[in-house]
């Protein structure tokens, strides 16, 4: 959940919300086309919860 919060605080609202893979009560949050590093490369980042 800390990763999800950090992405939200730094990059804003996610692009997609999907059902969780590991826990039914925690959704996957997907950020698409994020510029995380120097250069032109863009990334897709997915956060999900697990025990």
LUMLUM-172989 format. One record per atom (N, C-alpha, C): residue in one letter; x, z, y. Coordinates in steps of 0.05 Angstrom, whole numbers, padded with zeros to 5 digits, always signed. Example, Ala and Ser with C-alpha at 12.3 -4.5 7.8 and 13.67 -1.06 7.14 Angstrom:
BEGIN
A+00264+00156-00114
A+00246+00156-00090
A+00264+00156-00066
S+00257+00142-00045
S+00273+00143-00021
S+00258+00157+00001
END
This chain:
BEGIN
X+00016+00000-00024
X+00000+00000+00000
X+00017+00000+00025
X+00042+00011+00023
X+00059+00011+00047
X+00067-00017+00055
X+00072-00034+00034
X+00079-00062+00040
X+00057-00077+00054
X+00032-00072+00045
X+00009-00084+00057
X+00006-00076+00086
X+00010-00050+00091
X+00008-00040+00118
X+00030-00052+00136
X+00054-00053+00126
X+00076-00064+00142
X+00071-00093+00149
X+00062-00109+00130
X+00056-00137+00135
X+00034-00140+00156
X+00013-00124+00153
X-00009-00124+00172
X+00001-00117+00201
X+00017-00097+00203
X+00027-00088+00229
X+00046-00109+00241
X+00061-00123+00225
X+00081-00142+00236
X+00070-00171+00238
X+00051-00179+00221
X+00042-00206+00221
X+00012-00210+00224
X-00002-00188+00228
X-00031-00189+00232
X-00047-00192+00206
X-00072-00199+00210
X-00090-00201+00187
X-00082-00222+00167
X-00086-00217+00142
X-00079-00235+00120
X-00095-00261+00121
X-00086-00281+00106
X-00099-00307+00105
X-00122-00307+00084
X-00117-00293+00062
X-00137-00291+00041
X-00138-00263+00029
X-00161-00257+00018
X-00165-00232+00004
X-00176-00239-00024
X-00163-00230-00045
X-00171-00237-00072
X-00174-00211-00089
X-00189-00213-00111
X-00191-00190-00129
X-00163-00181-00139
X-00159-00155-00142
X-00134-00145-00151
X-00127-00153-00180
X-00102-00156-00185
X-00093-00163-00212
X-00089-00138-00229
X-00080-00116-00217
X-00074-00092-00231
X-00095-00070-00229
X-00109-00068-00207
X-00129-00048-00203
X-00154-00061-00190
X-00177-00056-00202
X-00202-00068-00192
X-00209-00058-00163
X-00200-00034-00156
X-00208-00023-00130
X-00189-00030-00108
X-00167-00045-00114
X-00148-00053-00093
X-00145-00083-00094
X-00152-00096-00071
X-00151-00125-00070
X-00123-00134-00064
X-00118-00159-00072
X-00093-00173-00064
X-00097-00183-00036
X-00077-00180-00020
X-00077-00192+00007
X-00055-00213+00008
X-00062-00237+00018
X-00044-00259+00018
X-00039-00268+00047
X-00014-00270+00054
X-00006-00281+00080
X+00008-00307+00074
X-00001-00329+00086
X+00010-00355+00081
X+00025-00365+00105
X+00046-00380+00100
X+00062-00393+00120
X+00074-00373+00141
X+00087-00352+00130
X+00100-00333+00147
X+00129-00341+00151
X+00138-00339+00175
X+00167-00344+00181
X+00180-00316+00180
X+00194-00311+00158
X+00206-00285+00153
X+00236-00285+00161
X+00249-00308+00159
X+00278-00310+00163
X+00284-00331+00185
X+00308-00331+00194
X+00317-00352+00212
X+00315-00379+00199
X+00309-00399+00213
X+00306-00426+00202
X+00277-00435+00201
X+00272-00457+00187
X+00245-00469+00187
X+00229-00462+00162
X+00241-00448+00143
X+00227-00443+00118
X+00204-00423+00122
X+00181-00428+00110
X+00158-00411+00111
X+00152-00399+00084
X+00141-00375+00083
X+00136-00361+00058
X+00107-00353+00055
X+00099-00351+00030
X+00073-00338+00023
X+00080-00311+00011
X+00067-00290+00021
X+00071-00263+00011
X+00045-00251+00001
X+00046-00239-00023
X+00022-00228-00035
X+00027-00198-00040
X+00010-00181-00031
X+00012-00152-00038
X-00011-00145-00056
X-00006-00126-00074
X-00025-00118-00094
X-00019-00089-00102
X-00038-00075-00111
X-00033-00047-00120
X-00029-00045-00150
X-00014-00025-00158
X-00010-00019-00186
X-00003+00011-00189
X-00007+00022-00212
X+00001+00049-00218
X+00029+00051-00228
END
